[in-house]
Amino acid sequence: MISPCILVCAIDDKTGYCFGCGRTRDEIASWTAYTDGERRELMERLPQRLETVERRPRRETKRQRLAKERGTA
């Protein structure tokens, strides 16, 4: 079975799309019930969706923390 999953499973609160694959929670949950045609059709829309997802780190990185401490952030 084809799948767009890249094992980066977290949902963007703003768009409702997964940061990794671009699917919604409902689409992820229903993936195995879709026909091959439905999966292919959805996969064609995913690249556009991923462009709308904000790709910010989920937590502060060490580099960001050090920059903040130095006052350069």
Secondary structure, 3 states (H helix, E strand, C coil): CCCCCCCCCCECCCCCCECCCCCCHHHHHHHHHCCHHHHHHHHHHHHHHHHHCCCCCCCCCHHHHHHHHHCCC
